[in-house]
Amino acid sequence: MKVSVFGLGYVGTVSAACLATEGHDVVGVDVNPAKLAMIGEGRTPVVEERIGDIVRDVVAAGRLTVTDDVTAAVHGTDLSLVCVGTPSAPNGSLDTTYLQRAAREIGEALGSRDGTAGRHTVVFRSTMLPGTCLGVLVPLLEEASGLHAGIDFGVAVNPEFLREGSSVKDFYDPPKTVVGELDPASGDAVLSLYAGLGAPEFRVEPPVAEMTKYVDNTFHGLKIGFANEIGALARELGVDSHDVMEIFLADRKLNISPAYLRPGFAFGGSCLPKDLRGLVHAARRHDVRVPILENVLPSNDEHIQRAFEHVAATGKRKVGVFGLAFKGGTDDLRESPLVELCERMLGKGYDLRIYDPAVVESALLGANRAFIEAHLPHLRDLLVDTVAEVVDHAEVLVVGKSDEDVRHALTGSTTPVVDLVRLPDAAARRQQEGYVGLAW
């Protein structure tokens, strides 16, 4: 393909040079004359392993050229890859000034492009918040060009996963290729850039692609912060943190895995809350500040509060609750988020009926009984034996478990639903009035 790359910083330079090695004819576009001069002479404006040799070779071969002429770049290429910066504003918000300028200039060039040259595709590789492409950039492109996105020209979001210091390696061996496509032809054009790289491919809506980069980076930051807090506390406790983390990392079933990474309801039970409190208390005792660990339980509590607010927003007072134990397959009620949610609703005068066949009030023993007597002392009056009793009572249903009998009872029901577990048909239910998913 013939590709124009807008913005010749780390991402743009590496993308342009590496695409040229893959056989594409690339034109780099930038407003900085120093960058243009360096690349034009076969020198790299960024410091990266191998990039100097790559730039020298592709420039010498004529596969990478540079210009500051936006119109010429757009008119002479099939696809524009926008890699301009999106820095933080002083208040922490995202500054999209450069993105908007690039979109407007590319749009103007599209408006004067020869219609017989084939459809041009504009691909945004810059990091931007969900909604930026469809809500800001596409309108700018259409206004400036007088054309219709998805018809007269293509648009896609293609977030990069290049780490400074190893970005060339990451380009050739990416963890994934994500394309937020406005239409299938736009996605096809992007994927043709990376043919042969062998990474898993995800074709999604533009906002999903935009959000993907943020999820990756915030999780990376969270992992680093988590490891550092554990290390600081382990040091004070006389424990070698690297020995501990070697064991932690060896667990690929629960620790380094998809486990616990699906958005859902809050956590509970007899282990996680207790152990978090214990570790945070130990840190305070040793004067070690661990703000990430300290805020895990408050974050968990916010999720319970969100569920309560969704119920309150319905304006209904009779509530049916499916599930009470902290997770399926057990009758353990200790620190169950569903118990906490029910306690809050009762405290606000809601009339509850609860169905959880695993929970038999008369069979609760020991710490389990002590916990429920302290939080829901009238549980015997709230529990019912069948799904039908909950449905008949409820003006709003709270789904904390989705066993087959519950799913069957919900089929065809018009009662408002607050879904805490993501029912199997959640995607379809989202289009229905009265349905609320907690985190989807």
Salt bridges, closest charged atoms under 4 A:
GLU41 OE1 - ARG43 NH2 2.68
ASP53 OD1 - ARG56 NH1 3.06
ASP57 OD1 - ARG56 NE 3.26
GLU160 OE2 - LYS213 NZ 2.74
ASP170 OD1 - ARG163 NH2 2.81
GLU181 OE1 - ARG203 NE 2.89
ASP183 OD2 - ARG119 NH2 2.85
ASP188 OD1 - ARG203 NH2 2.81
ASP216 OD2 - LYS176 NZ 2.77
GLU236 OE2 - ARG235 NH1 3.11
ASP275 OD1 - LYS274 NZ 2.73
GLU294 OE2 - ARG284 NE 3.94
ASP301 OD1 - ARG344 NH2 2.35
ASP332 OD2 - ARG334 NH2 2.91
GLU335 OE2 - ARG277 NH2 2.36
GLU340 OE2 - ARG344 NE 2.69
GLU343 OE1 - HIS375 ND1 2.94
ASP351 OD1 - ARG353 NH1 3.00
ASP351 OD1 - HIS393 NE2 3.81
GLU361 OE2 - ARG369 NH1 3.29
GLU361 OE1 - ARG380 NH2 2.87
GLU373 OE2 - ARG369 NH1 3.23
ASP403 OD2 - LYS401 NZ 2.18
ASP425 OD1 - ARG429 NE 3.06
